[in-house]
Amino acid sequence: MRPADLLRWAVRDSARGLTASGLGGLGYQAGLILLPWCLGRALDEGITTGDTDALLLWAGITLAVSVALTGAEFAMRWWATLAGVRTGNRLLLRIAGRVLGWDAATAHRFGSGDLVTRGTRDVEQITVWLSTVPSLASGVLGFLAVLVVVGTLDPMLAVIGLSTVPLLVAVNLWYPRRYENANSALSAAHGARADAVEDLLSASTAVRGLGGETVLVERHHSASAVVRDRALALARVAAGWAAHAPFVPWLATAIGLAAGGLAVLDGRFSVGGLVAFASWMALLGRQVMMLTFRFGQLGDAWTAAGRIGGVLTAEPLLAGPAEPVPLGAGALTASGLTVELDGREPLRLPDLTVEPGEFVAVVGPVGTGKSTLLRLLARLDDPAAGTVRLGGTDLRDAAVAEVRDAVTVVGQRPLLLSGTIAENLRLGRAGLTDGQLRDACRTAGILDHIESLPEGFGTVVGERGSTVSGGQLQRLALARGLLRGARVLLLDDVTSAVDARTEQRILDGLRALGTTVVFATSRPAVAESADRVVDLGVHEGRLVSHG
């Protein structure tokens, strides 16, 4: 998606609010132009002539214009901010919806920190830009109106005012491209530093004691230094742009004041007209500064839109078929599965058939493909060759959402979100009753522990399950997987951190469910409880499978 396409979508999405804001902006610009004119009339018709009534009249008109100007500015800013925030929230939901539909291979194209930056800093830049669109549009009209008004005062002053246009065009052609390049470099640096921060905060515990924390800190320092350098480079461009653009009308104001002052002394021009000219030129300088700032924000939004567009157009490798076939009832089968591995020989997995309600344990040494097999059975990855079928339907022919509903995976390294135990178990499925939570936790061997906590299911577990042990984390993840109510449950060594007594309770509970279970494990108790054991280790060239 091109940046222009995304920005056009954002404008269309917030069109109603931006229109209301734009009307306020037109009133605001009209008020800014009227104020110098009212001041000039008050000087020429009231102060210079000594006419008190005229002075009070124009003072009252000036007050009325000021009140209207204040109201118009409030309306412009309020409606624009409201529109920008609403569209920014919808854009974030678009990003989240896209990311949630990705497979692992697609997600790996983006660093986790960089992805967070795209969903926060980049979305915020588009939100900010949207809230300034009415100000930019009305500011351009106001700028042109000031030039027209100045042109009606006096031919000489009109020439001085209009002479600023070519110089302003030159300035605003020179800086934008340099600003965009510098801002793109800064955005990329922020994404790289976000990845470094993510590693520093989440991985430092794992590598502590190995000397790895020093490497992580150094990576962060290096990434931060790049951010600093690129931020300074952007600041230099922005400072030059902001300084040079308004200098042009300010220079014209000084020249016009000298020329107009001589005309006043010669009686060819009024004091009020000269004051109005100086005020309008000051307004011109202010508008140029504002427009320069707004064009800079447009550059920020353009860069952000390009980065967000990369997320919105990233297609998952595991895309669903154009005409999905419903999953039928029946066995889960795998045949001829081969997985390509970087720098290694292809991994060939055995054919497998798991009947409905059967409990199959998959065992084998590390590296024989137990976790890989589960990922293929759940269609979290596709094999280089071979097929996985459920009820006779190739998983690649079924809708991805239907596969997710039918097959649930509980991984080796489960993740809990910051929140309560109940919130983590439900994961937004408000229809789950407290009784269902209790039943799932009883089967997972965690109910007694939860009920012993002062807050019970309302206990906050902390981000990534930081306040629970490894065994408790595994059991909570298992309970969450059970609550999915899937036809097939794939478990990846989810009892590796629990004691033998608890493990046996979990296995007894799983068998009582009657659900199809494929359990990759290194635990003897799991193999002993299974209906059948599939050993991925090869003995004399043949797969060992025994009941």
Order of alpha helices (4+ residues) and beta strands (2+ residues): alpha-alpha-alpha-alpha-alpha-alpha-alpha-alpha-alpha-alpha-alpha-beta-beta-beta-beta-alpha-beta-beta-alpha-beta-alpha-alpha-alpha-alpha-beta-alpha-beta-alpha-beta-beta
